[in-house]
């Protein structure tokens, strides 16, 4: 690089340095980065520049020096004045200081007051900000003390959302904020405790709640039912004609009206009996706390437990109606409370929940009633149970619960009620039969006649024309039975009331239950009565007469039911009463018993027979036992005149046939080894008396010698032996026109052998052997021929 370039560079550097532009590190670095001599040149240039500046400064100082000297001189002149001024200022300051000390004191007081005033203002502002918080918290404490927990929770919300944010910087606020969760837990625990007390209270008082609800439901229908009963007073004229039902209905109506007046005075509701505030309060509290689901679950769980306890019956519930009433009232009370909770709360219980609970309860109730009612043997208790079930069902139906299954259960209980009625009436009929004297009812005056007619529909113009004293053909049991059958119908009708059934269904029920009474109960009692050992022939005859009149009265019973239900008997589906078959069967049984007892009586007389089977000559008169038997039969058949003709004729024919058979068996008895001709002749005298009795027509209505034919076997056999007409017998045997057609070869052979043995032992036929030995040979020949005929019959058979 040339020297000129170096000089130019150094000048440039100096120019940059003099321009006071910073930083100059780069400028200086350019000096040292150039040629080695560049630094020296630069320093030389720098020294030259400094000398030039010093010369310029010196020129500047020389130029301003006089002005400086003049300024110093002026300052020296001012110095004296300045000192004076200083003294004056100091003196003035001293005087001002002395004068301002009091002002300073007052000013400081004013400053302190201003500060205090500012602090007071600040405190007031802060207190005004805190006071509402403290007031609200105090209010919260008061609400907690007063157990106004729902309001307390609302106050807590206001504190948290509105008041606490304003004073959150203060320590007392933090303490309050920390205390609120504990207060909430306390409220939850207290409200839950109140709820538990409420649940326990309604559990204890559910029967009172249910009783009140059932009374109200019963009250709503009592008046209308009473009016209906008043309209049905006409039923009474069909029962005993003694106004018993009218009196009953008047008493019922009067009682119903009195009860209605009492109920109008004070009508309690479930709200009057139960304080539901714990539920509302607890629900609101849990809703505010956002824990409503927990509360709902707890409430439903506890109520389900209580439902199970309520539905559990006592073991002795079936013994009294109070047991059933307590059971029903508790259940009604439970569901009345649930229905109230359903309608006054939102979501605590739902319709689906109550329906599920009711269906569960209904199944349990039906099972319990079905089990316990089966132990009831008293129809009055069953009827009271039915009335309770109806009131129970009507009450719950009024609260919207379906009760059709309960009415279906009532039909099952109705069958049981009918069974208990049948058992009760079995005893009633048995007592009537035991108290009956089985004699026609004697009437001595018009009053007694009307009394019987009022109890039993008997019509007989001939009897009405007779003068007093006179007798009804039936015994005292007939009107009593007729009355009791109508009482049974009335009792059966009681169960059909309030079952919400049509008149046709009620009519069908009454007729079916009455048929059961006739065909099973009354028929069974009659059959047992007929079979009793102490019932004699006279009593059996009266029983047949009684059943005849009872059968005729069945149409009046049908009219009685028709007047109750207003269902015509001509209706297609109307059930008919089976009285005709019932009493006909009883009559047949009585007739059969008459035949049996009559035969037994004949056997008793026959057992008294004391024949001397070896006598040589007859007594010349009939045996005493037989005459007594015939006299007995005559007297009995006199009693039979009140029986239907066919019955009396059958009894008479049966008696004669049985007597004939008994006499025949007596002759052919295997234990009887020997019979003399005298005994045969004596036996013939007895048979003749039997034939005379048969021909005397002891019972009217036999045609010709029909009754005498009962003894035809005996007559032909005895005639054969009395006239000893063996040749005719053997010759005509088997012929339709045979004189001895009814004589069996075996019978003749048996009797002939007994007589043959007697002739050998007693030598009765000695004269024949002496006078005519051919006759003895004839007997032997007859015996052989009879044996031949008997063997032939056996082979043929």
Number of C-alpha atoms within 10 A of each C-alpha: 7 6 11 9 10 19 15 10 18 23 17 13 20 16 11 15 15 9 9 9 8 10 9 13 8 9 15 15 10 16 20 14 10 13 12 10 12 19 18 14 18 20 12 13 16 16 12 11 13 12 11 11 12 11 11 12 12 10 11 11 12 10 10 10 11 11 10 11 11 10 11 12 11 11 12 11 10 11 11 11 11 13 11 11 12 12 12 12 12 12 12 12 12 12 11 11 13 11 11 13 11 11 12 12 11 12 13 12 12 12 12 12 12 12 12 12 12 12 12 12 12 12 12 13 12 13 14 11 14 19 14 14 22 18 11 17 19 12 16 22 16 13 17 18 11 10 14 15 24 23 17 25 23 15 18 23 14 14 22 17 11 12 21 21 11 16 17 15 10 11 10 13 19 13 10 17 16 11 11 17 12 11 18 18 12 14 23 19 13 15 23 22 14 17 22 16 13 18 18 13 13 22 19 12 18 25 22 18 29 28 21 20 26 23 19 19 19 18 17 12 14 20 16 13 17 20 15 13 19 17 11 16 19 15 21 20 14 21 24 22 16 14 16 15 21 19 13 15 21 16 13 18 21 13 14 20 16 12 15 17 11 11 14 11 8 8 12 15 12 17 11 10 14 15 13 18 12 18 22 17 19 24 26 20 25 23 15 14 16 10 14 18 14 11 20 16 13 13 20 16 12 13 17 14 12 17 20 13 13 21 20 13 19 12 9 10 18 22 16 13 17 13 16 23 19 19 20 25 23 25 23 27 26 23 22 20 18 19 19 15 18 17 13 12 14 10 14 21 20 16 13 9 14 17 14 12 17 18 15 14 19 17 12 15 20 16 13 16 20 15 12 18 21 14 12 18 18 15 21 15 19 25 20 17 25 26 18 18 20 21 21 26 23 20 22 23 14 12 15 11 17 16 18 11 12 19 16 13 16 24 15 12 21 20 13 19 28 22 19 19 23 22 17 17 21 19 14 17 22 18 12 17 20 12 11 15 14 22 18 16 19 17 18 13 12 11 10 13 19 12 14 18 15 16 19 22 15 16 9 8 8 7 13 11 8 10 11 14 11 16 16 16 16 23 21 21 22 24 23 19 20 21 18 18 20 18 15 21 22 18 18 23 18 13 22 22 14 14 15 11 10 11 14 16 15 22 22 19 19 24 23 17 22 27 19 18 26 23 20 15 23 25 21 17 20 24 18 11 20 25 15 11 8 9 16 15 22 14 20 23 24 23 27 26 21 22 23 19 19 23 17 15 19 18 15 15 21 18 15 19 26 17 15 22 19 13 18 15 15 9 9 7 9 16 17 16 20 18 24 18 14 22 24 16 17 24 24 14 18 25 23 16 20 25 21 16 18 21 20 14 17 21 16 13 19 17 12 11 14 10 11 13 20 17 16 17 13 17 13 9 11 18 17 14 17 20 17 12 19 19 13 15 20 18 12 18 19 14 15 22 16 15 18 12 15 13 21 25 22 14 22 26 21 18 23 24 19 20 23 22 16 17 20 16 11 15 22 16 12 10 8 12 16 19 23 22 20 17 21 23 20 24 20 20 18 20 21 15 17 23 21 13 19 23 16 13 19 21 21 14 11 18 8 10 12 12 24 21 18 22 22 18 17 21 20 16 20 19 14 18 17 13 8 12 12 16 11 13 19 16 10 15 19 12 11 9 9 15 15 24 17 15 20 17 22 17 15 19 19 20 21 20 17 18 23 20 15 20 18 11 11 12 12 16 17 14 10 13 14 9 10 11 13 12 13 15 12 13 16 15 12 18 19 13 15 22 17 14 18 18 14 12 13 10 8 7 6
